Amino acid sequence: MAAKRILRKIVWWVYLARCSDATLYCGVTTDLDRRFDEHNHALKGARYTRSRRPVEMVWSQKQKTRSAALKREYAVKQLSRREKEALVAKRSASLLKGVEKNARQ
C-alpha cells in the first residue's frame, strides 16, 4: 500500500527588524514569532543582530514559496534606507487605519 503524502502549506515571510542601533535587518522565515525570539534571545540569531539587541519586528510580507521569499528579500535589500523606512511607515499607517476603523464600529 502506498504511503499517503500529507502536504502542508508552508507560508514564507520576508521581514524587516529594527535593531537597537536603529539599523534595519532583512530576512526570511517560515515562523515570525520563532525568528523574532531567536534574534532577541537565542544563539541562533543572525550574527548581525546578536550584537544589536533588542530587535523589533517592524515590517513583514507573506510569500507563497521559498523562492518568492528569497527574491523579495533580495529586492528589499536593494532598497535604500529611505525606501525601507517607507515600507515600515506604510505598514504602520495601514495598521493604524484598521485600529481606527474598529474603534468606530
PyMOL commands that place a pseudoatom at each C-alpha (Angstrom):
pseudoatom trace, name=CA, resn=MET, resi=1, chain=A, elem=C, hetatm=0, pos=[0.000, 0.000, 0.000]
pseudoatom trace, name=CA, resn=ALA, resi=2, chain=A, elem=C, hetatm=0, pos=[1.393, 3.367, -0.995]
pseudoatom trace, name=CA, resn=ALA, resi=3, chain=A, elem=C, hetatm=0, pos=[2.010, 5.789, 1.834]
pseudoatom trace, name=CA, resn=LYS, resi=4, chain=A, elem=C, hetatm=0, pos=[-0.161, 8.868, 1.745]
pseudoatom trace, name=CA, resn=ARG, resi=5, chain=A, elem=C, hetatm=0, pos=[1.708, 12.096, 1.498]
pseudoatom trace, name=CA, resn=ILE, resi=6, chain=A, elem=C, hetatm=0, pos=[0.288, 14.897, 3.536]
pseudoatom trace, name=CA, resn=LEU, resi=7, chain=A, elem=C, hetatm=0, pos=[1.238, 18.215, 2.053]
pseudoatom trace, name=CA, resn=ARG, resi=8, chain=A, elem=C, hetatm=0, pos=[1.378, 21.051, 4.500]
pseudoatom trace, name=CA, resn=LYS, resi=9, chain=A, elem=C, hetatm=0, pos=[1.149, 24.525, 3.092]
pseudoatom trace, name=CA, resn=ILE, resi=10, chain=A, elem=C, hetatm=0, pos=[4.186, 26.433, 4.296]
pseudoatom trace, name=CA, resn=VAL, resi=11, chain=A, elem=C, hetatm=0, pos=[3.951, 30.183, 4.434]
pseudoatom trace, name=CA, resn=TRP, resi=12, chain=A, elem=C, hetatm=0, pos=[7.162, 32.122, 3.940]
pseudoatom trace, name=CA, resn=TRP, resi=13, chain=A, elem=C, hetatm=0, pos=[7.739, 35.615, 5.311]
pseudoatom trace, name=CA, resn=VAL, resi=14, chain=A, elem=C, hetatm=0, pos=[10.125, 38.399, 4.394]
pseudoatom trace, name=CA, resn=TYR, resi=15, chain=A, elem=C, hetatm=0, pos=[10.685, 40.763, 7.298]
pseudoatom trace, name=CA, resn=LEU, resi=16, chain=A, elem=C, hetatm=0, pos=[12.496, 43.870, 8.441]
pseudoatom trace, name=CA, resn=ALA, resi=17, chain=A, elem=C, hetatm=0, pos=[13.743, 44.109, 12.004]
pseudoatom trace, name=CA, resn=ARG, resi=18, chain=A, elem=C, hetatm=0, pos=[14.906, 47.331, 13.630]
pseudoatom trace, name=CA, resn=CYS, resi=19, chain=A, elem=C, hetatm=0, pos=[17.965, 46.817, 15.802]
pseudoatom trace, name=CA, resn=SER, resi=20, chain=A, elem=C, hetatm=0, pos=[18.822, 48.784, 18.943]
pseudoatom trace, name=CA, resn=ASP, resi=21, chain=A, elem=C, hetatm=0, pos=[21.240, 50.949, 16.927]
pseudoatom trace, name=CA, resn=ALA, resi=22, chain=A, elem=C, hetatm=0, pos=[18.341, 51.859, 14.542]
pseudoatom trace, name=CA, resn=THR, resi=23, chain=A, elem=C, hetatm=0, pos=[19.714, 49.797, 11.640]
pseudoatom trace, name=CA, resn=LEU, resi=24, chain=A, elem=C, hetatm=0, pos=[17.345, 47.588, 9.660]
pseudoatom trace, name=CA, resn=TYR, resi=25, chain=A, elem=C, hetatm=0, pos=[17.938, 43.859, 9.157]
pseudoatom trace, name=CA, resn=CYS, resi=26, chain=A, elem=C, hetatm=0, pos=[16.110, 41.973, 6.388]
pseudoatom trace, name=CA, resn=GLY, resi=27, chain=A, elem=C, hetatm=0, pos=[15.495, 38.222, 6.484]
pseudoatom trace, name=CA, resn=VAL, resi=28, chain=A, elem=C, hetatm=0, pos=[13.167, 35.345, 5.568]
pseudoatom trace, name=CA, resn=THR, resi=29, chain=A, elem=C, hetatm=0, pos=[11.472, 32.767, 7.767]
pseudoatom trace, name=CA, resn=THR, resi=30, chain=A, elem=C, hetatm=0, pos=[8.513, 30.406, 7.995]
pseudoatom trace, name=CA, resn=ASP, resi=31, chain=A, elem=C, hetatm=0, pos=[7.772, 31.394, 11.599]
pseudoatom trace, name=CA, resn=LEU, resi=32, chain=A, elem=C, hetatm=0, pos=[7.943, 35.084, 12.526]
pseudoatom trace, name=CA, resn=ASP, resi=33, chain=A, elem=C, hetatm=0, pos=[7.462, 34.536, 16.271]
pseudoatom trace, name=CA, resn=ARG, resi=34, chain=A, elem=C, hetatm=0, pos=[10.223, 31.930, 16.486]
pseudoatom trace, name=CA, resn=ARG, resi=35, chain=A, elem=C, hetatm=0, pos=[12.592, 34.051, 14.414]
pseudoatom trace, name=CA, resn=PHE, resi=36, chain=A, elem=C, hetatm=0, pos=[11.882, 37.154, 16.495]
pseudoatom trace, name=CA, resn=ASP, resi=37, chain=A, elem=C, hetatm=0, pos=[12.697, 35.153, 19.628]
pseudoatom trace, name=CA, resn=GLU, resi=38, chain=A, elem=C, hetatm=0, pos=[15.899, 33.836, 18.040]
pseudoatom trace, name=CA, resn=HIS, resi=39, chain=A, elem=C, hetatm=0, pos=[17.011, 37.349, 17.128]
pseudoatom trace, name=CA, resn=ASN, resi=40, chain=A, elem=C, hetatm=0, pos=[16.471, 38.562, 20.675]
pseudoatom trace, name=CA, resn=HIS, resi=41, chain=A, elem=C, hetatm=0, pos=[17.440, 35.603, 22.858]
pseudoatom trace, name=CA, resn=ALA, resi=42, chain=A, elem=C, hetatm=0, pos=[18.942, 32.599, 21.098]
pseudoatom trace, name=CA, resn=LEU, resi=43, chain=A, elem=C, hetatm=0, pos=[22.465, 31.886, 19.938]
pseudoatom trace, name=CA, resn=LYS, resi=44, chain=A, elem=C, hetatm=0, pos=[20.857, 31.073, 16.566]
pseudoatom trace, name=CA, resn=GLY, resi=45, chain=A, elem=C, hetatm=0, pos=[20.023, 34.711, 15.904]
pseudoatom trace, name=CA, resn=ALA, resi=46, chain=A, elem=C, hetatm=0, pos=[21.809, 36.245, 12.947]
pseudoatom trace, name=CA, resn=ARG, resi=47, chain=A, elem=C, hetatm=0, pos=[25.335, 37.338, 13.750]
pseudoatom trace, name=CA, resn=TYR, resi=48, chain=A, elem=C, hetatm=0, pos=[24.446, 40.889, 12.711]
pseudoatom trace, name=CA, resn=THR, resi=49, chain=A, elem=C, hetatm=0, pos=[21.589, 41.190, 15.205]
pseudoatom trace, name=CA, resn=ARG, resi=50, chain=A, elem=C, hetatm=0, pos=[23.290, 39.385, 18.123]
pseudoatom trace, name=CA, resn=SER, resi=51, chain=A, elem=C, hetatm=0, pos=[25.316, 42.470, 18.977]
pseudoatom trace, name=CA, resn=ARG, resi=52, chain=A, elem=C, hetatm=0, pos=[22.424, 44.862, 18.321]
pseudoatom trace, name=CA, resn=ARG, resi=53, chain=A, elem=C, hetatm=0, pos=[19.737, 43.578, 20.674]
pseudoatom trace, name=CA, resn=PRO, resi=54, chain=A, elem=C, hetatm=0, pos=[16.916, 44.148, 21.367]
pseudoatom trace, name=CA, resn=VAL, resi=55, chain=A, elem=C, hetatm=0, pos=[15.426, 43.703, 17.909]
pseudoatom trace, name=CA, resn=GLU, resi=56, chain=A, elem=C, hetatm=0, pos=[11.917, 44.839, 16.988]
pseudoatom trace, name=CA, resn=MET, resi=57, chain=A, elem=C, hetatm=0, pos=[9.994, 43.410, 14.017]
pseudoatom trace, name=CA, resn=VAL, resi=58, chain=A, elem=C, hetatm=0, pos=[8.725, 46.413, 12.067]
pseudoatom trace, name=CA, resn=TRP, resi=59, chain=A, elem=C, hetatm=0, pos=[7.570, 45.018, 8.703]
pseudoatom trace, name=CA, resn=SER, resi=60, chain=A, elem=C, hetatm=0, pos=[6.669, 41.668, 7.186]
pseudoatom trace, name=CA, resn=GLN, resi=61, chain=A, elem=C, hetatm=0, pos=[5.207, 40.380, 3.961]
pseudoatom trace, name=CA, resn=LYS, resi=62, chain=A, elem=C, hetatm=0, pos=[3.789, 36.923, 3.251]
pseudoatom trace, name=CA, resn=GLN, resi=63, chain=A, elem=C, hetatm=0, pos=[5.116, 34.960, 0.280]
pseudoatom trace, name=CA, resn=LYS, resi=64, chain=A, elem=C, hetatm=0, pos=[3.756, 31.724, -1.212]
pseudoatom trace, name=CA, resn=THR, resi=65, chain=A, elem=C, hetatm=0, pos=[7.075, 29.965, -1.819]
pseudoatom trace, name=CA, resn=ARG, resi=66, chain=A, elem=C, hetatm=0, pos=[10.633, 29.987, -0.548]
pseudoatom trace, name=CA, resn=SER, resi=67, chain=A, elem=C, hetatm=0, pos=[11.787, 31.108, -3.959]
pseudoatom trace, name=CA, resn=ALA, resi=68, chain=A, elem=C, hetatm=0, pos=[9.397, 34.081, -3.933]
pseudoatom trace, name=CA, resn=ALA, resi=69, chain=A, elem=C, hetatm=0, pos=[10.516, 34.977, -0.410]
pseudoatom trace, name=CA, resn=LEU, resi=70, chain=A, elem=C, hetatm=0, pos=[14.195, 34.918, -1.338]
pseudoatom trace, name=CA, resn=LYS, resi=71, chain=A, elem=C, hetatm=0, pos=[13.547, 37.039, -4.430]
pseudoatom trace, name=CA, resn=ARG, resi=72, chain=A, elem=C, hetatm=0, pos=[11.571, 39.567, -2.368]
pseudoatom trace, name=CA, resn=GLU, resi=73, chain=A, elem=C, hetatm=0, pos=[14.291, 39.600, 0.307]
pseudoatom trace, name=CA, resn=TYR, resi=74, chain=A, elem=C, hetatm=0, pos=[16.858, 40.409, -2.369]
pseudoatom trace, name=CA, resn=ALA, resi=75, chain=A, elem=C, hetatm=0, pos=[14.637, 43.191, -3.734]
pseudoatom trace, name=CA, resn=VAL, resi=76, chain=A, elem=C, hetatm=0, pos=[14.146, 44.692, -0.261]
pseudoatom trace, name=CA, resn=LYS, resi=77, chain=A, elem=C, hetatm=0, pos=[17.889, 44.538, 0.431]
pseudoatom trace, name=CA, resn=GLN, resi=78, chain=A, elem=C, hetatm=0, pos=[18.484, 46.543, -2.760]
pseudoatom trace, name=CA, resn=LEU, resi=79, chain=A, elem=C, hetatm=0, pos=[16.248, 49.369, -1.493]
pseudoatom trace, name=CA, resn=SER, resi=80, chain=A, elem=C, hetatm=0, pos=[17.756, 52.463, 0.067]
pseudoatom trace, name=CA, resn=ARG, resi=81, chain=A, elem=C, hetatm=0, pos=[17.241, 53.049, 3.777]
pseudoatom trace, name=CA, resn=ARG, resi=82, chain=A, elem=C, hetatm=0, pos=[14.663, 55.729, 2.916]
pseudoatom trace, name=CA, resn=GLU, resi=83, chain=A, elem=C, hetatm=0, pos=[12.699, 53.240, 0.786]
pseudoatom trace, name=CA, resn=LYS, resi=84, chain=A, elem=C, hetatm=0, pos=[12.827, 50.612, 3.549]
pseudoatom trace, name=CA, resn=GLU, resi=85, chain=A, elem=C, hetatm=0, pos=[11.577, 53.193, 6.067]
pseudoatom trace, name=CA, resn=ALA, resi=86, chain=A, elem=C, hetatm=0, pos=[8.716, 53.968, 3.640]
pseudoatom trace, name=CA, resn=LEU, resi=87, chain=A, elem=C, hetatm=0, pos=[7.719, 50.272, 3.712]
pseudoatom trace, name=CA, resn=VAL, resi=88, chain=A, elem=C, hetatm=0, pos=[7.670, 50.400, 7.511]
pseudoatom trace, name=CA, resn=ALA, resi=89, chain=A, elem=C, hetatm=0, pos=[5.687, 53.668, 7.529]
pseudoatom trace, name=CA, resn=LYS, resi=90, chain=A, elem=C, hetatm=0, pos=[3.163, 52.295, 5.027]
pseudoatom trace, name=CA, resn=ARG, resi=91, chain=A, elem=C, hetatm=0, pos=[2.599, 49.226, 7.220]
pseudoatom trace, name=CA, resn=SER, resi=92, chain=A, elem=C, hetatm=0, pos=[2.211, 51.381, 10.318]
pseudoatom trace, name=CA, resn=ALA, resi=93, chain=A, elem=C, hetatm=0, pos=[-0.303, 53.629, 8.554]
pseudoatom trace, name=CA, resn=SER, resi=94, chain=A, elem=C, hetatm=0, pos=[-2.394, 50.662, 7.391]
pseudoatom trace, name=CA, resn=LEU, resi=95, chain=A, elem=C, hetatm=0, pos=[-2.380, 49.160, 10.905]
pseudoatom trace, name=CA, resn=LEU, resi=96, chain=A, elem=C, hetatm=0, pos=[-3.488, 52.497, 12.329]
pseudoatom trace, name=CA, resn=LYS, resi=97, chain=A, elem=C, hetatm=0, pos=[-6.345, 52.706, 9.806]
pseudoatom trace, name=CA, resn=GLY, resi=98, chain=A, elem=C, hetatm=0, pos=[-7.508, 49.252, 10.909]
pseudoatom trace, name=CA, resn=VAL, resi=99, chain=A, elem=C, hetatm=0, pos=[-7.466, 50.248, 14.574]
pseudoatom trace, name=CA, resn=GLU, resi=100, chain=A, elem=C, hetatm=0, pos=[-9.387, 53.461, 13.846]
pseudoatom trace, name=CA, resn=LYS, resi=101, chain=A, elem=C, hetatm=0, pos=[-11.935, 51.552, 11.743]
pseudoatom trace, name=CA, resn=ASN, resi=102, chain=A, elem=C, hetatm=0, pos=[-12.503, 49.006, 14.536]
pseudoatom trace, name=CA, resn=ALA, resi=103, chain=A, elem=C, hetatm=0, pos=[-12.841, 51.789, 17.123]
pseudoatom trace, name=CA, resn=ARG, resi=104, chain=A, elem=C, hetatm=0, pos=[-15.643, 53.413, 15.107]
pseudoatom trace, name=CA, resn=GLN, resi=105, chain=A, elem=C, hetatm=0, pos=[-17.629, 50.187, 14.858]
for i in range(1, 105): cmd.bond("trace and resi %d" % i, "trace and resi %d" % (i + 1))
show_as sticks, trace
zoom trace
